[in-house]
């Protein structure tokens, strides 16, 4: 019997390169010392403190490792030459300079893993089945080059049921309300946008624009396009970076407005506040997160409200659809203390009753270029999304 400790390896289940690498490890793990699974299925008590959106994570006993050390840990339990290579890499990573270099190499590969996956498939070095999208990714998106990457954190969903006819009156031609059991919904959703950057090798240059980190509070509802696909319609999006607001207005046709936003976390309390600079409309949420492990969205209303992977926008008089991908949300319930809904009222909604509250863990998001949607349901690509 092998005395090698069991290693748990948690990875990005949406990434073809990650899944192919895990399949490679499992084929060579004859002693069954590896337990590999996507981060969406992780149930560690401390999973909220783990950087799953940034790196693969390995755990052996009480020791947790990331980046190149996690990869070396997984290799080290394999038999033969691969196990020896992994153990040698673990020894090498004890030298800080070598570990820094190895981690930088890992992070470069991780940042471009989708493009690398696509290239390896084209070169027939990676089975195309590894590129099959997850349940959160449409087949058309899986074949396209990404435009932007970003991380969403500290998100709170605050939703109310509203009259479907009211929503229909606010939508442009070609969109209809997306209903759950005959009911339309409007959401007030604040979150922090982190590490916003261009996809690909020029991503680090984006940080010089000082628009890569900001708070956002949006008012949104849910719609179906001319082709019957579901998505999000943003009534307003308030953000505290003027340049990001103007870029989104011009490039994407999204109704961003400049606002002052703030976030505070004290224990289980989460407090968001925003106030627009033009009309002074405010939005605020103060919630207390339940002391329970995070979980995937429950089937039904929760999935309807949070598992959304596309948006519609009206740009220069034409309807466009934008798609994105990320791991399924992990959620906690929360109790509402205070809510201010001036921005929701300014969007034309009359709210009644207590809202439906959820909070989510951070996700790493990939954004794809907009595609024009013809009112008859056909779509054409727009290559020059940023003009």
Order of alpha helices (4+ residues) and beta strands (2+ residues): beta-alpha-beta-beta-beta-alpha-alpha-alpha-alpha-alpha-beta-alpha-beta-beta-beta-beta-alpha-beta-beta-beta-beta-alpha-beta-beta-beta-alpha-beta-beta-beta-beta
